[in-house]
Amino acid sequence: MGYRLLEMEKADFAGQIFKMNVDYYPKSVNVYDSLGDFYLASKNKDKAIGSFKKALAIKENPDSRKKIDDLTSN
């Protein structure tokens, strides 16, 4: 739903959905990775990196790792 709201250019509502998912599922890699995607779409690189790092702290995964590597190599 969050990604769909981003596509509809409703970033405020999308952010609420992504943050709500983190509140409900704090041990899920996916919710932090998705929140990072939201922050990237919102042009907030620092928060995006923080979310991807949280995802990696839960469990190493190639998607979050690549996103962090791409963001920190520039």
C-alpha positions in Angstrom: 0.0 0.0 0.0 2.9 2.4 0.8 4.5 1.9 -2.6 1.1 2.4 -4.3 0.6 5.7 -2.4 4.1 6.8 -3.5 3.1 6.1 -7.1 0.0 8.2 -6.6 2.2 11.1 -5.3 0.8 10.9 -1.8 4.1 10.8 0.0 2.6 11.9 3.4 0.2 9.0 3.5 2.9 6.6 2.2 5.2 7.6 5.0 2.5 6.9 7.6 2.0 3.4 6.2 5.7 2.6 6.1 6.2 3.9 9.7 3.2 2.1 10.9 4.6 -1.2 9.4 7.8 -0.6 11.4 5.7 -0.1 14.6 3.8 -3.3 14.0 6.7 -5.4 12.7 9.9 -4.1 14.4 11.8 -7.3 13.7 11.1 -7.4 10.0 13.9 -6.7 7.6 11.4 -5.8 4.9 9.7 -3.0 6.7 13.0 -1.2 7.4 14.1 -1.7 3.8 10.8 -0.4 2.6 11.0 2.6 4.9 14.4 3.3 3.5 12.9 3.3 0.0 10.3 5.8 1.2 13.1 8.1 2.5 14.9 7.8 -0.8 11.8 8.8 -2.7 11.5 11.7 -0.3 15.1 12.7 -0.9 16.2 12.0 2.7 19.4 10.2 2.1 20.5 10.1 5.8 17.3 8.6 7.0 17.3 6.1 4.1 20.8 4.9 5.1 19.6 4.6 8.7 16.7 2.5 7.7 18.8 0.2 5.5 21.3 -0.2 8.4 18.5 -1.2 10.7 17.4 -3.8 8.2 20.9 -5.1 8.0 21.2 -5.2 11.8 18.2 -7.5 11.9 19.6 -9.8 9.1 22.1 -9.4 6.3 20.3 -9.2 3.0 21.5 -8.3 -0.5 18.8 -5.7 -1.3 19.6 -3.5 1.7 23.3 -4.1 1.4 23.3 -2.9 -2.3 21.2 0.2 -1.4 23.6 1.2 1.3 26.7 0.5 -0.8 25.2 2.6 -3.6 24.3 5.5 -1.3 27.6 5.6 0.5 29.9 5.2 -2.5 28.9 8.6 -3.9 
